[in-house]
Amino acid sequence: MTQKLNRHGIPVRSIRNAALAALAADLPSPILADVTGMHRHTALRWVAYARRDWAEYIAARAEGKSGDVVPAAD
C-alpha cells in the first residue's frame, strides 16, 4: 500500500509522522502507546519530541548561525 501511494505522489511517511506528532502533543505517553500499539518507550520519545521547545532553533535561525541549521532559501 505504501509503495502504491508513494507512486502517486502521496508521501506516506511524512503524513504518518505528522499524525503521530499531533497525537503525541495531545495525549500522555501511556495512552499514545495503547492507542497506537507502539512500545511505551517509543511513545515517550514521540511525546518528548512533540512538546519540544523550538525557541533555541528559531533564535539560531534568526541569528544566521551555521552548523546543522540550514538557512532558508529566499
N, C-alpha and C positions, 0 to 999 in steps of 0.2 A: 504494500500500500504506500509506504514512504517513497519508494522509487517512482511509482506512478505519479504521485503528487508532485515530486520534485521535477519530473519531466515536463509537467505542465506549468512550471514556474511557481509552485506553491512551496515556500520554504518551511518545511515541517519542523525542523529542529528549532528555529528561532521562534516560531509560534508556540511550540511546546514550552520552551524556556520562559517566554513572556507569560504564559498562563500559569506556570508554576511560581514565578516570581510574584504574580498578582495574588495567588492563593497564599503564598508564604508571608506576604505583607499583612494579610488579614487573619490568618489562623495561627494558633500556637503550634509548635513543632509536633507534639504528640498527636494532635488532631490531623495535621497535614500528613503524617506518616500513616495513620489509619485510613484516611480518605483515599490516598494515592497508592497505598501498598508499598511505599518505599521504606527503607530502613530508617530507624529513628535518628541515627547519626546523620544520614543524608538530609532528612527533613530539618534537622537542627542547622546544618550548613546553609540550606536554602533560606531559612528564616533569618539567619545572620546576614546573608547576602541582601535580602530584600529590605532589611532595616538599616543597611549601611549608610553612614553619614558621608555624603558626597562632597562636603564643603571643602576638604583638602584638595580633591581633584579639581573642583571648579576654581579654587584660588590659584592652583598651578597653571591651569589653562589661561586664566586672566593675566598672570604674570609672564606668560610665554616661556615657561621653563622647558628645557629639553629633557631628554631621558626617555622614559617609557610613555610619556604623554605625547600623543600625536597631534600636531597643530591642525586646526580646522582649515579646510580648503576654501578659499574665498573666490 
